[in-house]
């Protein structure tokens, strides 16, 4: 579990799986718990990947803006010497 994740949310999901599957043996309970953990980890991967993509997109946008500002400044400087 990541520090940013809510353990209560995981246990809510686990309980929902238990209610849905209603395991009647120890083995089935184990399998339902494994389903809940696997589902949590897959969802976690999606959340982490989305966060990383969002940060990369923000960084790219900032870099693009910085490049545009630099380009405009160069163009303005050229106008001062060669209108």
C-alpha positions as CSV (number, residue, x, y, z in Angstrom):
1,X,0.0,0.0,0.0
2,X,1.4,3.4,-0.9
3,X,1.5,6.2,1.6
4,X,-1.0,8.2,-0.3
5,X,-3.6,5.4,-0.4
6,X,-6.3,4.9,2.2
7,X,-6.2,1.4,3.8
8,X,-9.9,1.7,4.6
9,X,-10.6,1.9,0.8
10,X,-8.8,-1.4,0.3
11,X,-10.7,-3.1,3.1
12,X,-14.0,-1.7,1.7
13,X,-13.1,-3.3,-1.6
14,X,-12.1,-6.6,0.0
15,X,-15.4,-6.7,1.9
16,X,-17.3,-6.1,-1.3
17,X,-15.5,-9.0,-2.9
18,X,-16.3,-11.2,0.1
19,X,-20.0,-10.2,-0.1
20,X,-20.1,-10.8,-3.8
21,X,-18.4,-14.2,-3.8
22,X,-19.4,-15.4,-0.4
23,X,-16.6,-17.9,0.0
24,X,-17.6,-20.9,2.1
25,X,-14.1,-22.5,2.5
26,X,-10.8,-21.3,3.7
27,X,-9.4,-21.9,0.2
28,X,-12.1,-19.9,-1.5
29,X,-11.6,-17.1,1.1
30,X,-7.9,-17.1,0.2
31,X,-8.7,-16.8,-3.5
32,X,-11.1,-14.0,-2.9
33,X,-8.5,-12.1,-0.9
34,X,-6.0,-12.7,-3.7
35,X,-8.5,-11.3,-6.2
36,X,-8.9,-8.2,-4.0
37,X,-5.2,-7.7,-3.7
38,X,-4.6,-8.2,-7.4
39,X,-7.3,-5.8,-8.3
40,X,-6.0,-3.2,-5.9
41,X,-2.5,-3.5,-7.4
42,X,-3.7,-3.3,-10.9
43,X,-5.7,-0.2,-10.1
44,X,-2.7,1.2,-8.2
45,X,-0.6,0.8,-11.4
46,X,-3.1,2.7,-13.4
47,X,-3.2,5.5,-10.7
48,X,0.6,5.7,-10.6
49,X,1.0,5.7,-14.4
50,X,-1.7,8.4,-14.8
51,X,0.1,10.5,-12.2
52,X,3.5,10.1,-13.9
53,X,1.9,10.9,-17.3
54,X,0.3,14.0,-15.9
55,X,3.6,15.2,-14.4
56,X,5.4,14.6,-17.7
57,X,2.7,16.5,-19.6
58,X,2.9,19.4,-17.2
59,X,6.7,19.5,-17.5
60,X,6.4,19.4,-21.3
61,X,3.9,22.2,-21.4
62,X,6.2,24.4,-19.1
63,X,9.1,23.6,-21.4
64,X,7.1,24.5,-24.5
65,X,6.0,27.8,-22.9
66,X,9.6,28.6,-22.0
67,X,10.8,27.8,-25.5
68,X,8.1,30.1,-27.0
69,X,9.0,32.9,-24.6
70,X,12.7,32.5,-25.6
71,X,11.8,32.5,-29.3
72,X,9.7,35.7,-28.9
73,X,12.5,37.4,-27.0
74,X,15.0,36.5,-29.7
75,X,12.6,37.9,-32.4
76,X,12.2,41.1,-30.4
77,X,16.0,41.5,-30.1
78,X,16.3,41.0,-33.8
79,X,13.7,43.7,-34.5
80,X,15.8,46.2,-32.5
81,X,18.9,45.7,-34.7
82,X,17.2,44.8,-38.0
83,X,13.6,46.2,-38.3
